[in-house]
Amino acid sequence: MKNLQRAGLALLAVGLAAVPFVASDTLVQFGINALLVATLTQGWNIIGGFTGYPSFGNSVFYGLGTYGTAIAMAQLHLPFGVGLVAGGVLGVAFALLFGIPILRLRGPYFAIATLGLAAVMSAIVATIGFAGKNIGLILPLFRGDTLFYELSLVLLVAATGTVAWLARSRFGAGLVAIREDEDAAQVMGINTTMYKVGALALAAFFSSLAGGIHAYWITFIDPGSAFDPTLNVRMVIMTLFGGPGTIFGPVLGSFVLSAVSEVLASKVSTVASLFYGFVIVLAVVFMPKGLLDLFQGFRHSGFRYFAQNMRRFRL
């Protein structure tokens, strides 16, 4: 059974890799956005789904990766590969530097601190001349959607593979123990500080690389778009919708909501802006453990699944 699942996943990856060669330019561009957002949700899944820390600051890592790549290419005239590494290093370094003090907070205090951090970083970058201040930076133009699509796919596969490793590793078990009861995890001998900082660094790594790829793809960045707080809201909603703490739930949630949002945005922009609000309400009430749990529960219990959820979670 496992070999069959692996073969199916390999065929799916090959099929996704072939999209740029058979699909329209519009579909490829949508695919790049969807793959990058899915990578961001997997990054949030590591710190929010497995570790249980509701971060609203992952957009900071995305923005730092964006600016690290852009500064390296536009100001220092370095190649894209070097800029991408620079952005990744910048994001991870920030996570390691601020991880220890911020991760001492819990629950809503941690969420508020990370949200404030995102706002502060945007204001700081807007005052730095080398980073283009409020005007932003223009990167060298490169017309090659196929390259960005394949890079985004590789990054998503790497992020999903890392989450799959977490789900089966001792490190991942430690993160889940922290999520369930951090005090009990400490009593069991788990170095909770090291585990939490490690999880935040992993989330920062994938988020910053996604930001670097996106920066070169669109060739222009500014503080408002790089540190957009609504991006973090989308990460949270898509992860919750697909299934937090699972391997493929965040990816499924990202693809489904990205597709639906794209269709709504092309027809009625007002409806699209309200869409995520309705999604989060429906997800919390009817399927608080995500789409994957919905599929499994509905198969066993039918429509009783929804009533069972409402009783179990006292909604």
Secondary structure by P-SEA (a helix, b strand, c coil): caaaaaaaaaaaaaaaaaccccccaaaaaaaaaaaaaaaaaaaaaacccccccccccaaaaaaaaaaaaaaacccccccaaaaaaaaaaaaaaaaaacccccccccaaaaaaaaaaaaaaaaaaaaacccccccccccccccccaaaaaaaaaaaaaaaaaaaaaaaccaaaaaaaaaaacaaaaaaaccaaaaaaaaaaaaaaaaaaaaaaaaaaaaccccccccccaaaaaaaaaaaaaaccccccaaaaaaaaaaaaaaaaaaccaaaaaaaaaaaaaaaaccccccaaaaaaaaaccccaaaaaaaaaacc
